[in-house]
Amino acid sequence: MSSARVVSAKAHANIALAKYWGKADAVENLPAVPSLSLTLAALCTRTRVELDASLAADELELDGAKTVGRPLERIVALLDRVRAADAPRARVSSSNDFPTAAGLASSASGFAALAVAANAAYGAGLGAAALSSLARRSSASAARSLFGGFVALPADASEAERVLDGADFPLTMLIAVTRSGPKEIDSTAGMKHTLATSPYYPAWVAHAPSLYAEVRRAVLARDLELLGAAVEQSALMMHASMFAARPALVYFTPATLAAVETVRALRKSGTLAFYTMDAGPHVKVLTAPGDAPAVERALADTPGVLRVLASGAGPDAALEGAA
Ligand code: PMV
């Protein structure tokens, strides 16, 4: 098969509405629980793969800075899955149009964009499902960023699948950024620690499927109130499993709880808004597009919130053509 020498792809970050936390198989990187996410238009990663026969080893540039160590190893592992042993090495450069320093879901969009670009550059001929599976091996949430709109990754599944187009249930996600530094404990290490030490981990794994089913039903019914209740319980149940680890894994800061309180106060006054938190201190708030400006203002006025990003549903990961 022919291969292009320079290829560029873009993919969008996603935020889980029903959370994934824990691996059924650490080697294959298969999730222990099903998850369902919303792909976000406003958070995009662009990744360029340039094949160069003169390179002795792959090279990586992240947001303009040459990067080695673990991030480069993870890139090389993905490239090795799509190319022949004697294929040329690659110069990979990746940049986010959102602040990576804040530790926002950049691995999901990053590995989804890399899967699409590497597949085209090496002429591997993989379709969307196989690309989703390829991205999952690097980061399970990346499997979901192959697709736009509402996307599910069933437990033990190899690839993600679209549940509903974003346009069929228009929602706005507001991201209250509460810290500018990167997160302290990455999700793989956090999951391993939770599984090994938290007595609540089995309860999380037992209950997550019913919350996932509720989230899925609510998305298909386009019912924000039902969706929001399940979204909040999924996030808090995931965090409860981390709180019960030894030592406890606490991603929340005072600003996290202040933003949660803002959302609860908005709801008391009749605005449908619902929060979710991942492996970091930021608070993501789901609301109807018409209510988004008021929710955004309330979050921006919350002590400890540094900035608020707003996004609707994003599209599939895609090639951008030769760069
Ligand atoms: O795909 P990973 O290894 O970055 O894990 C993602 C974990 C959460 O963001 C906390 C939840 C999720 O489903 O995205």
Boltz pocket constraint, residues with backbone or C-beta under 6 A from the ligand:
constraints:
  - pocket:
      binder: B
      contacts: [[A, 14], [A, 15], [A, 16], [A, 18], [A, 19], [A, 20], [A, 21], [A, 35], [A, 107], [A, 108], [A, 138], [A, 139], [A, 140], [A, 141], [A, 142], [A, 187], [A, 188], [A, 277], [A, 278], [A, 279]]
      max_distance: 6.0
